[in-house]
Amino acid sequence: MPSSNTDNRQLFLAKTLKSTLLAACLTAAGVSVISAQNAKPLYYTSTFSHVEDAKRDENLEFTRKIQSKYFDGLVKDVAEVRSVSLTEVIYGGNPEPRGNFVVTIVTEGPPHPDPAVTEAIYKKTTSMSGSEVRAKTASLRSRVGQILAVNLAREGTEPLKEGDIIRVDYMKVAEGRGPDYTNLERSDWQPLHAQRIKEGTMKRWSLNVLRSPTGEARPYDAYTVQIFSSLDQAMLPPRYEDLLRKATPDKSYATINSRMLPTRKIVRGELRRVIWSASK
């Protein structure tokens, strides 16, 4: 008889393989979109940190005066880096997520950080070493997690600016429905978001799927991002029926909603405010 440790190890490997295959299916489903956009796929590295209320103002001052200079240099000097942003979770739910500040670095293709290059950028932009900046950062906030995601679809090109509001909806995809989910996001929902951007009620929309972490314990497999110029704009009702009549008049809201529901569950949504950003 196999030992319980062996059983547990086999179960863990099976669950990890399943989540890895799901990620591969989700990504493969978006290859045609990336090719159509005639660009390398964009990868999003998001690092989540927890900042205590008592250190919030000091953390913001440090990031604006010191850390933002480094990230500006990263965008200018590293070809693959498209943009960097710092956002603060303002409505995260109850209980709130522990990661209340998020740094997101967007790269063309998977990121390839080079310590020698980044160290030179630290010294040039901040007159501090990388270890000094990281030590100060660690005194102000605690890193609580990191994810790597690949973009499969997007609409809008207007750059982020301070004060923008970001809505993030985290999705858990039903087993075996990865390609269905991504295809429906693109065919049914992306045209509606494109219409919202055209009408000026939203700035950008994107669909990203996780490449790391993997494993059965992963709370979500994909997430969508909606970017607004203000909280007032974010609170406007989307009027999906009107959007459908303009963007895809052959479809009904009831139909596209019923098709999407079996493919995924919205695990959680949150609103963030952009603190600063830099882009090419």
C-alpha positions as CSV (number, residue, x, y, z in Angstrom):
1,M,0.0,0.0,0.0
2,P,1.4,3.5,-0.8
3,S,2.1,5.7,2.1
4,S,-0.1,8.7,2.9
5,N,2.8,11.0,2.1
6,T,3.0,9.5,-1.3
7,D,-0.8,9.9,-1.8
8,N,-0.6,13.5,-0.8
9,R,2.4,14.2,-3.1
10,Q,0.6,12.6,-6.0
11,L,-2.6,14.6,-5.3
12,F,-0.6,17.9,-5.0
13,L,1.2,17.2,-8.4
14,A,-2.2,16.3,-10.0
15,K,-3.7,19.6,-8.8
16,T,-0.7,21.6,-9.8
17,L,-0.7,20.0,-13.3
18,K,-4.4,20.8,-13.7
19,S,-4.0,24.5,-12.9
20,T,-0.9,24.6,-15.2
21,L,-2.9,23.1,-18.0
22,L,-5.7,25.6,-17.4
23,A,-3.3,28.5,-17.7
24,A,-1.8,27.0,-20.9
25,C,-5.3,26.6,-22.4
26,L,-6.3,30.2,-21.4
27,T,-3.1,31.5,-22.9
28,A,-3.4,29.4,-26.1
29,A,-6.9,30.7,-26.6
30,G,-5.5,34.3,-26.8
31,V,-2.7,33.6,-29.3
32,S,-4.8,34.8,-32.2
33,V,-5.6,38.1,-30.5
34,I,-1.9,38.8,-29.7
35,S,-1.0,38.0,-33.4
36,A,-3.8,40.3,-34.6
37,Q,-2.4,43.1,-32.5
38,N,1.0,42.5,-34.2
39,A,2.9,42.8,-31.0
40,K,4.6,40.7,-28.3
41,P,2.1,39.7,-25.6
42,L,2.2,42.0,-22.7
43,Y,3.0,40.5,-19.3
44,Y,1.9,42.1,-16.0
45,T,4.0,41.6,-12.9
46,S,2.0,42.8,-9.9
47,T,3.6,43.0,-6.4
48,F,1.2,43.4,-3.5
49,S,2.3,45.1,-0.3
50,H,0.6,45.9,3.0
51,V,1.0,49.4,4.4
52,E,-0.2,50.3,7.9
53,D,-2.4,53.4,8.3
54,A,0.3,55.0,10.4
55,K,2.8,54.7,7.6
56,R,0.6,55.5,4.7
57,D,1.7,59.2,4.2
58,E,5.4,58.5,4.7
59,N,5.1,55.6,2.2
60,L,3.4,57.8,-0.4
61,E,6.0,60.5,0.1
62,F,8.9,58.1,-0.3
63,T,7.4,56.4,-3.4
64,R,6.7,59.8,-5.1
65,K,10.1,61.3,-4.3
66,I,12.4,58.3,-4.6
67,Q,10.9,55.1,-5.9
68,S,9.0,56.8,-8.7
69,K,12.3,58.2,-10.1
70,Y,13.7,54.7,-10.3
71,F,10.6,53.4,-12.1
72,D,10.8,56.4,-14.5
73,G,14.3,55.3,-15.3
74,L,13.3,51.7,-15.7
75,V,10.7,52.7,-18.3
76,K,13.2,54.9,-20.2
77,D,16.2,52.6,-20.1
78,V,14.9,49.1,-20.4
79,A,13.4,48.4,-23.8
80,E,11.0,45.6,-22.7
81,V,9.4,47.7,-19.9
82,R,6.2,49.4,-21.2
83,S,4.9,51.0,-18.0
84,V,5.0,51.0,-14.2
85,S,2.2,52.1,-11.9
86,L,1.5,52.2,-8.2
87,T,-2.2,51.8,-7.1
88,E,-3.9,51.9,-3.8
89,V,-6.9,49.7,-3.0
90,I,-9.7,52.0,-1.9
91,Y,-12.7,49.7,-1.8
92,G,-11.5,46.1,-1.3
93,G,-14.4,44.5,0.5
94,N,-14.9,43.2,4.0
95,P,-12.6,41.8,5.1
96,E,-10.2,43.9,3.0
97,P,-7.3,42.1,1.2
98,R,-4.0,42.4,3.0
99,G,-2.3,43.7,-0.1
100,N,-3.5,47.3,-0.1
101,F,-0.8,48.8,-2.4
102,V,0.1,47.3,-5.8
103,V,3.1,48.0,-8.1
104,T,2.5,46.7,-11.6
105,I,5.3,46.5,-14.2
106,V,4.1,45.8,-17.8
107,T,6.7,44.3,-20.2
108,E,6.7,43.2,-23.8
109,G,7.1,39.5,-23.4
110,P,8.1,37.8,-20.1
111,P,10.2,40.0,-17.8
112,H,14.0,39.5,-17.8
113,P,15.3,41.6,-14.9
114,D,19.0,42.3,-15.0
115,P,20.5,43.2,-11.5
116,A,23.4,45.0,-13.1
117,V,21.1,47.2,-15.2
118,T,18.6,47.9,-12.4
119,E,21.4,48.8,-9.9
120,A,22.8,51.3,-12.4
121,I,19.3,52.8,-12.7
122,Y,18.9,53.1,-8.9
123,K,22.2,55.0,-8.6
124,K,21.5,57.3,-11.6
125,T,18.0,58.2,-10.6
126,T,18.0,58.2,-6.8
127,S,21.7,58.5,-5.8
128,M,21.1,55.5,-3.7
129,S,21.9,51.8,-4.1
130,G,19.2,49.3,-4.8
131,S,19.8,47.7,-1.4
132,E,19.3,51.1,0.3
133,V,16.1,51.8,-1.6
134,R,14.7,48.3,-0.8
135,A,15.7,48.6,2.9
136,K,13.8,51.8,3.2
137,T,10.8,50.3,1.3
138,A,10.8,47.3,3.6
139,S,10.6,49.7,6.6
140,L,7.4,51.3,5.2
141,R,5.5,48.3,3.8
142,S,5.5,44.5,3.8
143,R,5.5,42.5,0.6
144,V,2.6,40.0,0.8
145,G,2.5,38.5,-2.7
146,Q,3.2,38.6,-6.4
147,I,1.6,37.4,-9.6
148,L,2.6,37.1,-13.2
149,A,-0.2,37.4,-15.8
150,V,-0.3,37.6,-19.6
151,N,-2.7,39.9,-21.5
152,L,-5.1,38.2,-24.0
153,A,-7.2,41.1,-25.0
154,R,-7.4,44.9,-24.5
155,E,-9.2,48.0,-25.7
156,G,-8.1,51.6,-25.3
157,T,-4.6,53.2,-25.4
158,E,-5.0,56.3,-23.2
159,P,-2.2,56.2,-20.5
160,L,-2.8,56.0,-16.8
161,K,-2.6,59.2,-14.8
162,E,-2.8,60.0,-11.1
163,G,-6.3,59.8,-9.8
164,D,-7.6,57.3,-12.3
165,I,-9.8,54.6,-10.9
166,I,-9.2,50.9,-11.7
167,R,-11.8,48.2,-11.3
168,V,-10.4,44.7,-11.1
169,D,-12.6,41.6,-11.2
170,Y,-11.0,38.3,-10.3
171,M,-12.3,35.2,-12.1
172,K,-12.2,31.6,-11.2
173,V,-12.6,29.6,-14.4
174,A,-14.7,26.5,-14.5
175,E,-12.7,23.3,-15.0
176,G,-12.4,22.6,-18.7
177,R,-13.9,25.9,-19.8
178,G,-10.8,28.0,-20.2
179,P,-11.0,28.5,-24.0
180,D,-14.8,29.1,-23.8
181,Y,-14.3,31.8,-21.2
182,T,-11.6,33.7,-23.0
183,N,-13.4,33.4,-26.3
184,L,-16.7,34.8,-24.8
185,E,-14.8,37.7,-23.2
186,R,-13.5,38.6,-26.6
187,S,-16.5,37.9,-28.8
188,D,-19.3,39.0,-26.5
189,W,-17.9,41.5,-24.0
190,Q,-14.9,43.1,-25.6
191,P,-17.1,44.9,-28.2
192,L,-19.2,46.4,-25.5
193,H,-16.2,47.7,-23.6
194,A,-14.9,49.1,-26.9
195,Q,-18.2,51.0,-27.4
196,R,-17.9,52.4,-23.8
197,I,-14.5,53.7,-24.6
198,K,-15.7,55.2,-27.9
199,E,-18.5,57.0,-26.0
200,G,-16.1,58.3,-23.4
201,T,-17.5,56.5,-20.4
202,M,-14.4,54.4,-19.8
203,K,-10.7,54.7,-20.7
204,R,-9.4,51.2,-21.1
205,W,-10.3,47.5,-20.6
206,S,-8.2,44.4,-20.6
207,L,-8.3,40.6,-19.9
208,N,-5.3,39.0,-18.3
209,V,-4.8,35.3,-17.3
210,L,-2.4,34.1,-14.6
211,R,0.9,32.3,-15.5
212,S,2.1,32.2,-11.9
213,P,1.3,31.1,-9.2
214,T,-0.2,27.7,-10.1
215,G,-1.8,25.1,-8.0
216,E,-5.3,24.1,-6.7
217,A,-5.1,26.7,-3.9
218,R,-4.9,29.6,-6.4
219,P,-8.0,31.7,-5.7
220,Y,-8.4,33.0,-9.2
221,D,-7.3,32.2,-12.8
222,A,-7.9,35.4,-14.7
223,Y,-8.9,39.0,-14.1
224,T,-10.4,41.9,-16.1
225,V,-9.4,45.5,-15.7
226,Q,-11.6,48.5,-16.3
227,I,-10.0,52.0,-16.1
228,F,-11.9,55.2,-15.5
229,S,-11.0,58.8,-15.3
230,S,-12.8,59.3,-11.9
231,L,-14.8,57.6,-9.3
232,D,-17.9,59.3,-10.7
233,Q,-17.3,57.8,-14.1
234,A,-16.7,54.3,-12.5
235,M,-20.1,54.5,-10.8
236,L,-22.0,55.2,-14.0
237,P,-24.3,52.2,-15.0
238,P,-22.8,50.5,-18.1
239,R,-26.2,50.3,-19.9
240,Y,-25.3,47.0,-21.6
241,E,-28.6,46.8,-23.6
242,D,-27.9,50.2,-25.2
243,L,-24.3,49.2,-25.9
244,L,-25.4,45.9,-27.5
245,R,-27.7,47.7,-29.9
246,K,-24.8,49.8,-31.1
247,A,-21.9,47.4,-31.0
248,T,-23.5,43.9,-31.6
249,P,-27.2,44.4,-32.5
250,D,-27.6,40.7,-33.3
251,K,-27.0,39.7,-29.6
252,S,-29.1,40.2,-26.5
253,Y,-27.8,40.8,-23.0
254,A,-29.7,37.8,-21.7
255,T,-28.0,35.5,-24.3
256,I,-24.4,36.7,-23.7
257,N,-24.9,36.6,-19.9
258,S,-26.3,33.1,-19.9
259,R,-23.4,31.9,-22.1
260,M,-20.8,33.4,-19.8
261,L,-22.2,32.4,-16.4
262,P,-21.2,28.6,-16.6
263,T,-17.6,29.4,-17.6
264,R,-16.5,31.4,-14.6
265,K,-17.3,32.9,-11.2
266,I,-16.4,36.4,-10.2
267,V,-14.5,35.7,-7.0
268,R,-14.1,39.3,-5.9
269,G,-13.9,42.8,-7.3
270,E,-12.1,45.8,-6.0
271,L,-11.5,49.5,-6.8
272,R,-8.0,51.0,-6.8
273,R,-6.8,54.6,-7.2
274,V,-3.7,55.4,-9.3
275,I,-1.1,57.1,-7.2
276,W,1.5,57.5,-10.0
277,S,2.4,55.9,-13.3
278,A,5.1,56.1,-16.0
279,S,4.9,54.8,-19.5
280,K,6.7,54.9,-22.8
